[in-house]
Amino acid sequence: MKIGVIGTGYVGLVQGVILAQFGLNVICVDNNEEKIKNLNNGIVPIYEPGLEDLMVKNIQEKRIEFTTDIKKAVLESEVLFIAVGTPPADDGSADLRYVLEVANSIGEYMEDSKVVVNKSTVPVGTGHLVRETIQNKLNQREKKLDFDVVSNPEFLREGKAVNDCLRPDRVIIGTESKKAEEMMKKVYNVLYINETPFVFTNIETAEMIKYASNAFLAVKISFINEMALLAEKVGADIQKIAKAMGQDGRISPKFLHAGPGYGGSCFPKDTKAIAEIGKKNNEELLVIEAAIKANKKQKQKMIEKVTTNMGNIEGKVIAVLGLSFKPETDDMRDAPALDIIKGLIKNGAKIKTYCPQGMKESKWRLEEYKESIEYSENEYKAVTGADATVIVTEWNQFRGMNLRKMKELMKDNYLFDLRNIHGKNPEVRSLFKYYAVGRK
Ligand code: NAD
């Protein structure tokens, strides 16, 4: 069976490689020529641990190929995955232009029956819009061809994407067609026979499962962050609170880490998108809207943590460690570090920064602040001469830093540990004016 994957970003590329690894023949398409050129040379354009080796292996075994030619992919594939971006439009709703562009191309080029699988995160109703778009194109071409639409949302976590796709917690298949359902069982045969839980449902439910899951996780993070703000005021310790809460099986310890607020390419945009879907359907989603508001406040609170504890930061040098929205990724979309850096610069600070993977992406995203930002070669160079260090992302190498050396290199000794990674080190409070999140 040949599979076409359209859109070779964080989701499409990983999905394509994993399907090839499952033994299927995969053709990956992207309209970004440079990306395809790199992929054909065995270069992965994103940082995702474990992906490059698996990709190169499958290229060598001739199970995966990369092209900008969508027509070729449509003609050759039985199953076509849509994995293009759905960025937020101005009102927060998901911008479907790329998804519909692909649907249009499928309708334009298909010559036999297809199963069209939507992997992008899309508002409820998009599956039917995709169907309508393909059908309209077929009508224009006066072609009578059979096709099915499936919603198969993705739940991978960047940084752990390969493992998440090899061993997903569950696979969601939303379709009204029995034939398409059987086809999807074949696509995911390796998982299906391996007792991975499958949920078969209608398209609307599948589409909503994705938003409901992401919104729930965002609410959980905002909740613990709000508890952290209160804990600081009343002298409680959020890490102990979170640990004890997590020991309750009904709550679970995951996503209960207080920090600078959620970021990344999914939670911020998906919470806003589902809130918009709520409004359009006359059902205000109060809990989700509160989580969005709380997240904005949390990032502001992190800036205030620095300014209130240091006093005037005009002209001070602040080292920011970690830029990507979480460790083990280069993804800077909606990363809290961006807002925190902008806030510190607006208060007069100069920034020195280091991130193992996020610096290239940060440079263009922070272009207008470039006079106030110096990018360093490593974490020790970044803290050299700094009045304060702010740890924004918990890369392992920041956990393992030599704190004595760090203090010696710094000019003053403020340490703002926004991920609470050094709180348990008995030395930290004697070496630094140490500020964590949600504890004294
Ligand atoms: P991305 O921006 O990394 O990748 C999208 C790719 O699609 C880009 O390479 C782009 O060039 C390509 N593209 C756009 N229009 C195209 C077209 N007409 N033809 C061919 N290629 C085209 O996005 P992503 O992070 O992979 O996300 C894709 C979707 O998956 C989004 O809806 C997102 O919400 C969802 N999702 C993302 C994640 C994640 O962690 N990144 C997880 C789950 C779901």
Boltz pocket constraint, residues with backbone or C-beta under 6 A from the ligand:
constraints:
  - pocket:
      binder: B
      contacts: [[A, 6], [A, 7], [A, 8], [A, 9], [A, 10], [A, 11], [A, 12], [A, 29], [A, 30], [A, 31], [A, 32], [A, 35], [A, 70], [A, 83], [A, 84], [A, 85], [A, 86], [A, 98], [A, 101], [A, 102], [A, 119], [A, 120], [A, 121], [A, 122], [A, 154], [A, 155], [A, 156], [A, 157], [A, 158], [A, 265], [A, 266]]
      max_distance: 6.0
